[in-house]
Each structure stands twice: as structure tokens, then as C-alpha cells.
Amino acid sequence: MNMNGLKDSSVAVRTRNKGGYSRLFTAGLVNGIGDRFSSIAMLALILKVTGSGMAVGIALGIRVIPYLFMAPLAGILVLKIPRKTLMMAVDILRVPIALSFLLVDGEDKLWLLYAGSFIMAAGEAIYSPVRKSSIPLLAGSDALLKINSLEQLMTGCVLILGAFTGGVVSLWWGPKMGFVLNAASFLLAALLIRGISFPENAVSGDEQSADSDSAELQQGFRRRAGRLQTLKILIGGSQVLQIIMAYELLVPIINGWDNVLISVYAVQVFHAGDAGVGAFYGALGIGLSLSFFAGRLLKKRLLSIALAGLLLEGILLMSISGSSHFGAAFVLYILLSLCGGIGNACLDTLVMRNTPQAQQPVVFGILAAISGSLIGVSMFGAGWLLDMMGPRALGFTGGAGFAGVALLLGGFSLLRRRRENR
């Protein structure tokens, strides 16, 4: 293989796509804020129409189910449909679904909201892995960690801006305005994606930095086995991907508890009401935003940093469960989200560096399917566990679980490394 030609192609790709990631980032930000508008408006409308907490739980649960089936499909679709076309189509098709929520004016039409929520979540389950696997196409390997840290900043901005402005919109203009703005956000995101030139046949930056054998290995995979067998070979030969897969199997089981406990702590433990719930979510947004600046300082040992972050998350969760002051819990949530944001950026970067570009949509789809489904199951189980042990005990147990998973995966990594050295 002509490595000089490959390097020239790499430069050309990065030059042609200068500003491509900025459009991808802005589209993700617009989509995220629009989704927050819709979520807040949807919950407000359900409570207005039914007054039932069970109806709210059903709506939230429905949004998780599609990830189990649709996220892995993203890896297959992106092999047949250009990623720009696929992402634009998903955005545009969600516009009429978002507007269909305007027809819900009574309990007899609530099925429209449930069906629409399922379809919208199915679209996001396809969109998210394709979007994430597009990042290496728009940046070199040396910029991946910085960009994945920027992704955490985007999530933090969505939490802060989306939750706050969504609440204001729903309060001043009613829930239906939130649905209209969500539909508009899909159109705007599609227009932003339209301006990106994706190098569909280009080799990603992390593959360029490796030996040319990686391309030959990928071709060998295709000759010897189908897609599933290819993934089995890929993950079986990578300790990093094995640990990340185990991480996504274990951590979401506990993570769902935390999503439920945020509201329970604010309302039942600290008696801060809805304002307390908003403040805690704001703290998560602040922490994710700060993780962008911390992530820029990291260069090496990304897996160790991610596992250390998970261990710190466990300690912080145990500290929150024993906190007696709302302000202290607020600060602890900022630190918790800071550690989580750094860990997420490290793990996403490792997946991109250790997975050939052709397999990235499939791998990210599988990871999204696993984590999304398990978090949904975990959230359903949290209500049952809260009746048995109370919020503080459940929070402490979850924190101990995070710490235990971090130590388990760290020990596995250390043992594998020693075996390889011997």
C-alpha cells in the first residue's frame, strides 16, 4: 500500500471536511434541546390529561424499548444508505410524528402520544450510533478525545438549556408549543447535516495511524466471515473492547437507579420540590460541561482513567446517599457528572481507536442497545427496590455497585496485561 498516498488522502479529507464536525455538533445540540422541549411538554400534557403517575412511567418506558431492536439496525442500514441521507431521513420523518402530538386533547387520544414516542425513540436509536460513528470521519485520531469531550459539553448544555427553556416554554405557551419547536429542531438539524461532506470511502484517522495491515485485516474479515462473525473476531481480539462491553453490561443496571433517585432525593429527602429536581439536573449539566475542559488535559491511559472515574462515581454516590444538606448534594452531583463525562469521553475514544470504521456503526449500535435496554429495566426495578429499602439505602448500594464494577474490570485488565507480558 502507498502510505504517502494515504497520508495525502488524509490531509485532503480533513481539509474538505473542515467545519464538518461543527455542523454535526450543532445538529446534535439542536436535536437534543428540541427533544428536551418535547419531553417536558409530553410529561406536562400527560399529567394534565390523566393526572396519573403510571401514565408518565409508561411514556418513559416506551422511549427505552426501541433501543433494543433498532440500535443494532443502524450498523446494517449505514452499509446500504449513505450516512448523510440516513440521518437527514430520520430527522425529516420525525417532523410529522412530533406534530401529531398536537392532536392529543384527551385521554382517548393518548395512544397517539405513546405510539409517537415509540417511533421517535426508534429514530433516535438509529440516528445516534450513525452520528457517533461519523466523528472519526470528520477528525484525525489526535482530535478524537478532544471532540468526545466536546460531546459531553454538548450533553451538559442540553441538560441546562433544554430543561430550563423547555420548562419556560411549557409554562408560558403551553405544552403544544414544545411539540412545534421540537419539529422545527428536526428540520434545522437536517439542514445542518445536509451541508456536511462525509468521506464514505475514506479510511478514518485512527486507522491511518495504525499499520496498513488494519485495512488488509478488515478485508480478511469480510472474506472469512459474515458481519456477526467479524464482530466476534474483533471483540475477541481486543481486551479494550471486551472491557468496554462488560462496562456497558454492568454499569447501566445500576445507572437506572440514579436516574430515578435524582427526583426522589430532591422531593422526598431534601423536600426541595420541582425546583430541586431542576437544580440537580442543572448540576449534572454543569459537571458534563466541566468535563470538556478536564478531558482536554488527558492524553494516555484512557481505559485506566475511565475505570478510575467509575470508582470515584461510586464513592460520590455513596456520599450523596449520606448527605444531609441540599447544597452539599448539589456540589456532589456536579463532581459525579464531571467524573462520568470524562469516563464517557475516554470510552468513546477507545471504541473509535480500536474499531475499524466499517464496523463502528454496528459496535456503537450494539452498545446503545445494551445500555439503553438495561437502563430501562433498571428504572422499572428502582420503584420496586425503593419500596423495599428506601432512597438512601438504594443510593448507597448503587454507589457500592459502581465501585465494585470498577475494581472488577480494573482487576481483569491488570491480570490480562500480566498474562500478555509473560
N, C-alpha and C positions, 0 to 999 in steps of 0.2 A: 504494500500500500504506500502511496506517495504521501508522506507525512507533511511535506511542505504545502502540497495542495490542500490537505485537510486543514492546516492552520490558516491558509488564505481564506478558505471557505468559512472557517470560524469567525474570522475578522469581518468578512462580508455579512454573515448572518447577524452579528452583533450590531454592525453599522446600520443595516437595513431595519433592524428592529429597535433602534434607539427610540425610546419613548413608548415602546410596545408594552412594557410592564406597567408603566404609569397609567395607561388606558385600562389594563387588566385590573390594577389596584383600584382605580376609580370606579370601574364597573362593579367590583366586589363591594366597595363601600356603599354605593348607591343601592345595590341589591339588598345588602344587609340592613340598612336603615329602613328601606321600604318594607322588608319582612318584619321589622320591629313594629312599624306602624300597623301592619296588618294583624300581627299577633295581639297587640294591645287592644285594637279595635274589636277583634274577634272575641276575646275574652270578655270585654265590656258588653258586647252585644249579647253573648250567651247569658251572662248574669242578668242583663236587663229583661231578656225574653223569658228565661226559665227560673232564675234565682237559685239554680242548682249547682252545687259544687261538683256533683257527679258528672254533670254535662261538661263542665270545664275539664275534668280529668279525662273524659272520653276524647275530647277535642285534642288535648295534648298527646294522648297515647296514639291517636290516629296518625299524627305527624311523624312518629318514630317508625311505624311498621314498614313503610315503603323502602327504607334503607336496607332492610334485609334482602330484598329481591332486586331492587333497581340499581343500587350502587355497583354491584359486580357487572351489571349490564353495560355500564359506561365504558369499560375496557373493550368490550366487543364492538359497540357502536362506533367508537373512535377509530377503529380499524377500517370501517366501511364508509364513514361520513367524515369529511373534513371538520376538524375541531371547531373552527370558527362558525361554520354552518350549524353544527350541532348545538353550540352554546347559544347562538342567536335564535335558533328554532325553539329551544327550551324556554328562553325568555319571552319570545313573542306568543307562544302558545299559552303561557301563564297569564297573559293580559286578560282574555275573556273570563278565565277562571276567577281571577281577582275581582273582576267587575260583577260576577254572578252573585257575590256576597251581598250586593246591594238589594237583591230580591228577597232577602231574608227579613221578613217583618212580623213573624210569629213562630210559635213552636212547631207548627205543622210544616214549615219550610226549613227547619233546622237541618234536615238531611242534606240540603244544598251546601251548607257550610261544612258539614262533615265530609261529604264527597269531594268538595273543592279543596279542603285541607289535605286530603289524601293525595289528590293529583298534584297539588303544589309541592308537597313534600317529595313526591316521586320525581318531579322535575329537578328539585334541588339535589336529590340523591344521585342523579345523572350528572348534573352541572358541576357539582363540587369536585369530584375526582378528576374530571376532564380539565377544569380550571387549574387545579393544583399541579397536575402533570404538565401543564403548559409553561410553568415557570422556568424550568431549565432550558426551554427553547428560546426564551427571551433574555437570558442572562448567562454569563460564564460561571464556571464552578466556583470561582473565587468570590462571587457575589451571592451565592445561594443562602448562606447563613444570614447575611445582612437582609436579604429580601424576605426570608422566612420570619425574621424578627419583625420586619415591617408588616408582615401579615398579622402578627399578634397585635401590633399597634392598630391596625385596621379593625380587628375584632374589639379592641378596647374602645375605639371611637364609636363603633356601632352600639356597644353597650351603653355608653354615656349619652351620645347624641340621639340615638334611636329611641331609647327608653324614655328620655326626658321629653323630647319633642313629640314623640308618639303620644305620650300622656297628655300633653298640652293640646295637640290636635284633636284627640278624642274628647277632651273636656270642653273645648271651645266650639268645635264644629260638629261634634258627634262622631260615632264610630264609622259611619259611611264614608266620611272624608278620608279616613285612614285607608280604606279599600281603594279609593280612587288614586291616592298618592302611591300606593303600592303598585297598581297597574302602570302608572306613569314611570315608576322607577324601573320596571322591566323594559319598557320601551327605550328609556335613556341608556340602560346598560347594554341593550342590543346594539344601539348606535355606536357606543364606545367600542364594543367588540368588533364591529364591522371595520373599524379603522386599523385593526391590528393585522400585520402580515406574519402569519405563522410559517416557519420553515419546516413544512411537514416531512420532508425527506432529509433534513439536516441532522447531523449527529449532535447530540446535546453536549454542553460544555464539560460535564463531568466525565462523559465517555471519551472526549477528546484528550483529557488529561491522563487517561489510562493508556495502556498499550493498545496497539491496533488489534491485538488478539481479541479484545472485547467484541468487536464487530463480527469477527470470524466465529467467536463462541456463540453469538446470537444467531448467526446463520445455521450453525450446527444444531442449536436447539430446535430451530424450525424444521430441519431435515429429520431429526431423530424422533421428535415427539410433537404432540399437539400442545395447545395452549396450557392446559392444566398440568401436563407433564413438565412443560417448560417451567412453570411456576414452582413445581415441586423441586426440580433440579436447582433452580435459582435460590429458593429459600433454604433448601437443604445444604447448599454450599456456602451460605453466608451466616456467620454467627450473629452479625449485627441485625440482619433481618429476622432471624429466629427470636432474638431478644425483643425486638420491636413487636413482633407478632404476639409473643407472650404478654408483653405490656398491654397490648390492645385487648387481650382476652381477660386479663385480671383487673386492671385499673377501672374500666367502666362499670364493673359490677358494684364497686363502691362509690364511684363518682355520681351515680344517680341519687344516692342518699344525700350528698352535699347540695344538689340542686333543689331538693325538697326542703332540706334543713335551713337554707338561707331564709326562706319565708317564715318557717316555723320559729327560728331564733328571733327574727325581727318582731313578730306579732305576739308569740306566746311566752318567750323567755325574757326579752327586753322590753316588751309592751310599747313598741315604737310605731305600730300600725303600718299602713301602706307607705308612709314616708320612710320608715325604717327599712322596708323591703327595697325601695328605690335607692336608699343610701348604700345598702350592702351591694347591690348590683353596680352602683356607681364606683364603689371601692374595687370591685373586680375589673371594671373598665380602666381605672387608674393604674392598677397593677399590671395589666396587659400592656398598656401604653408605656409604662416604665421599662417593661421587659425589652422593648425595642432598643433602648439606649444601653441596657446592660448586655444584650446579645451582641452588640457591635464589638464588645471587648473580647469575645470568645474566638478562639482560633482552632484549638486542638482538643482532644479527649471529649468529644461531644457526647458520646454514649455515657461516659462516667459523669459528666455534668448533668445530663438528663436524669440519671438514676439518683444522683445526689439531690437534685431538685425535688424528685418524688419523695425522698426521705424527709426533706425539710417540709414539704406539704403535709406529710403525716404528722410531724411534730406540731405544725401550726394548727392543724385541725383539732388535735388534742388540746392545744392551748385555748382555742376558741370555745371548745366544749366546756372548759372550766372558767371562762371569763365571766366576771360579774359586772362589767361596765360596757355599755354600748360603744363608747369611743374606743376602748381597747380592742373590742371585736372588729370595729371598722378598720383600724390600723392592721390588725392581723389578717383581715381579708385582702387588704392591699398587698401585703407580703406574700400571702398564699397565691394570689393571682400572678404576682411577679415571678415566683418560682415556676408556676405552671406554664407561663408564657415562654420563659427561657427553655424549659424542657421540651415544649411543643416545637419550638423553632429548631432545636437540635435534632429531634427525632425526624421531622420532615426533611431536614437537610441530609440526614443519613440515608433515608429512603431514596432520595434523588441521586445521591452519590453511589449507592450500591445496587441500583436497579437500572438496567438498560432502558432507554427512552421508550421503546416499543411496548415494554411491559409495565411502565409506570401507571397508565390509566387503570389497568387491571389491579395492580397492587394497591393503589390508593382506593379503588372501589371496594376491594375486599376489606381493607382496614376500616373504611367508613361503614360498611355493612356490619362488621363485627361490633365496633364501638357504639354505633347508633342503636342497634338492636339490644345490646346488653344494657345500655343506659336506660332504655325504655323499660326493660324488665326490672331494672334496679329501682327506678322511680315508682313503679307499681308496688314493688315489695317494700319500699320505705314506709308507706302508710301502714302496712301490717306490722312492721317492726316497731314503729312509733307507739302503737298500742301496747306492745309488749315491754319496751324498755325505756321509753321517754327520750326526748331530743338530745339531752346532754350525754346520756349513755350511748346513744346511737352515734353521735358525733365523735366521741372518744374511740368507739370501736372502729369507725371508718378511718380515723387517723392512724390507729394502730395497724389497720389493714394496709394502708398506703405504705407505712414504714416497713411492714413485713414483706410486701411485694418488692420494694426497692432493695432490701437486703437479700432476698431470694434471687432476684435477677442479677444483682451485683456479684453474689457468690458464684452463680452459674457462669458468668462471664469470666471471673477470675480463674475458675477451675479449667474452663476451656482454653484459656490463654496459657496456663501452665502445661496443659497436655500438649498443646501445639509447640511450645518451646522445647519440651522434652523430645 
